[in-house]
Every structure is written in structure tokens, then in C-alpha cells.
């Protein structure tokens, strides 16, 4: 199995509008698919790649134009400045979980294997999914599943988890599934579990706050005409990216100038969201939920 097959690869690279002498950032290096395509289009330019997962190091191409930083992308600005970079020509973020992370059972990202409930993108991170399940109070658990999984029965899920952990700590995927089994909707078990596991993964990795911080810093670091290219995979992150590109904030409401005209830091490049076509989905079924948005700093 490949480490990761990037979704919407051609469309996202085209969206970066790469200049051969530009400075670009790939904040989600993963298997290096986007990085390699960017490098093909650079001459005297430079590429900085971020990935907090140490497993990604095995995919690094040997190229003097590439700087790899084993950091969470929420530390974008400080790391760029530390490396002498004060302005960038474009930034790409593919927010999907790498195939490698899903397909390595010990990472605990999937309910398809009975593995420890880990879910840390950074293996050195302080908090696992099991720790959250066994320590958060019932209200905090309900909020987690409602806010990050958009699960309407989040209170019942939290109640079942709290009742189950009184008997036995929840340490594996099977432990969690058994605890909430009675809540599985008929014929939608996988969709329900995907939302439960998504909510836990987002909380473990503080994904939404990290995304907000990265986007805010990207706006600061992009040069005039620089491109922001983001591929999302669920409605929470897509809504956040859409609002930011439209208005420069996460509420999606643009400011007004003295004359009442909208003020926004971006020009939207694709007014209609870009999604994979049938051929790509046939080649890579995991790409079916990918959504591509592109904006240019003005």
C-alpha cells in the first residue's frame, strides 16, 4: 500500500500557479506527492514541507531546494522566519489523514481493526483517544462528539461511554464499539462509527484550532498574488476554510470600508468547489470526499 495517494493532485498544483523562482510551502507533506510535483516546476525556487508524523521522513526526496520541518503546521510562521523566509508565493494543505495512518492498525485511526485507541498524528503527542474517553466527564464527551462529529445523539453516546468505563477502561477500538453498540443506526453503522472516530481524532490532535492558526499565519506570510490551496475532507474544516477565504476570518463576514464596500484579503479563484471526477474516484475511492478551494491574496 502506498503511503498516501494525493487527491485532486493536478487541480491543486495548477491552483498554486507556480513560479519557477517562487517560495512554496506544503504543510502536509505525508507521502510527498504534492511536494514532488511542486519541485518539478521550480528552478531557483524553494519548497518548505511540514509534517509532524515521523513516518513521513521515509518519503523525503533528495533535493537541495527542499527544507523539511518535522513540526505541526500551526507553527508555520515561526518556523519560516527561523529559516530566513519572510514571504511565500503559495501554500498547499491536504487535510486528509494519510493512507499509511489508516492502514497501520497500531496507530488507532480506524474502527476496522481492533487496535489501541491512539489516534495521535505526532506519536510523541501527550494525549491519546483512550485518555480522552476515560478521563473526560460526560458533558465534555457529549460536546466533543457533537462539535467534532456532528452527532445529534452525542449525549447518549457520552452516557454509554461513561457507563461502560465504570466496568472497564476503554482501551481498544472494540472496547469503544461495544460500549456504544446499542446506538448503531440500522444499515449506517460505518457512517456512524466514522463520525465517532473522526470526532476523537480531531480532539486528540487539536485539528480545528491548528487549522485556524495555520490559515491565519498563511495570510500573513503570503505575498501579494500568493495562492492558498486547501483540500478538505469533512464539513467542519471545509466550512472554516470557505469562510476564511471569503472574508479573512472564520465567521465568513467580510469587513466594510468607509464607503460600505466589502474588504477581503482574498480573491476566490474557483467560485465552484472542485471535487474528484468519476475516473479519480474509481482509481482512489478515498478521494470521494475531497473538496478543493483556491484563493489568491490581494
HELIX and SHEET records of a PDB file:
HELIX    1   1 UNK A    9  UNK A   16  1                                   8    
HELIX    2   2 UNK A   33  UNK A   40  1                                   8    
HELIX    3   3 UNK A   54  UNK A   59  5                                   6    
HELIX    4   4 UNK A   73  UNK A   75  5                                   3    
HELIX    5   5 UNK A   76  UNK A   82  1                                   7    
HELIX    6   6 UNK A   99  UNK A  103  1                                   5    
HELIX    7   7 UNK A  105  UNK A  107  5                                   3    
HELIX    8   8 UNK A  129  UNK A  135  1                                   7    
HELIX    9   9 UNK A  138  UNK A  149  1                                  12    
HELIX   10  10 UNK A  154  UNK A  167  1                                  14    
HELIX   11  11 UNK A  173  UNK A  180  1                                   8    
HELIX   12  12 UNK A  181  UNK A  183  5                                   3    
HELIX   13  13 UNK A  189  UNK A  205  1                                  17    
HELIX   14  14 UNK A  207  UNK A  221  1                                  15    
HELIX   15  15 UNK A  235  UNK A  247  1                                  13    
HELIX   16  16 UNK A  278  UNK A  283  1                                   6    
HELIX   17  17 UNK A  285  UNK A  289  5                                   5    
SHEET    1   A 7 UNK A  66  UNK A  69  0                                        
SHEET    2   A 7 UNK A  46  UNK A  50  1                                        
SHEET    3   A 7 UNK A  23  UNK A  26  1                                        
SHEET    4   A 7 UNK A  88  UNK A  94  1                                        
SHEET    5   A 7 UNK A 222  UNK A 232  1                                        
SHEET    6   A 7 UNK A 291  UNK A 297 -1                                        
SHEET    7   A 7 UNK A 266  UNK A 268 -1                                        
SHEET    1   B 2 UNK A 255  UNK A 256  0                                        
SHEET    2   B 2 UNK A 262  UNK A 263 -1                                        
END                                                                             
